[in-house]
Amino acid sequence: MKIVLTRDVLDADTLTSAVQKPENGGVVTFLGVTRNHNEGRKVLYLEYEAYEEMAQQELQRVAEEASRRWPGIDIAIGHRLGRLEIGEVSLIIATGAPHRKEAFAACAFAVDHIKETVPIWKREVFAGGQVWIGSEEHAEAQSPAT
């Protein structure tokens, strides 16, 4: 199990290699990538903030829960913090299992549970304003800070 919470660029090969083992016939790697649009708005960049100590613990818990649900899987999770430009990777989840079905299921579980439980917040800066994702009702209609 490998957990990375960093402001540095994430390396998919490093996290994937952590789960590539001779006994794993299925290896799945998910990349969450900063896209250039959301809800009809042109996104300029994203910023991720976290309660880092708790985020690290919660990422670990997600990995442990996936391992309990799918015994024998290997899992590696990496999440970026700070400013991310369009096209940059914010999240990497790699899972390895003897069979592909378990590797896909564990990876999907981890993606969903990270979004639900880990205290990492995303601020979307778009042309004409910004918003904390998950709290759109508090959108700030102002010029984006650069």
Stockholm file with secondary structure:
# STOCKHOLM 1.0

chainA/1-146         MKIVLTRDVLDADTLTSAVQKPENGGVVTFLGVTRNHNEGRKVLYLEYEAYEEMAQQELQRVAEEASRRWPGIDIAIGHRLGRLEIGEVSLIIATGAPHRKEAFAACAFAVDHIKETVPIWKREVFAGGQVWIGSEEHAEAQSPAT
#=GR chainA/1-146 SS CEEEEESSCCCHHHHHHTTCCTTCSEEEEEEEECCSEETTEEEEEEEEEECHHHHHHHHHHHHHHHHHHSTTCEEEEEEECEEEETTCEEEEEEEEESSHHHHHHHHHHHHHHHHHHSCEEEEEEETTEEEETTCGGGCBCSCCCC
#=GC SS_cons         CEEEEESSCCCHHHHHHTTCCTTCSEEEEEEEECCSEETTEEEEEEEEEECHHHHHHHHHHHHHHHHHHSTTCEEEEEEECEEEETTCEEEEEEEEESSHHHHHHHHHHHHHHHHHHSCEEEEEEETTEEEETTCGGGCBCSCCCC
//
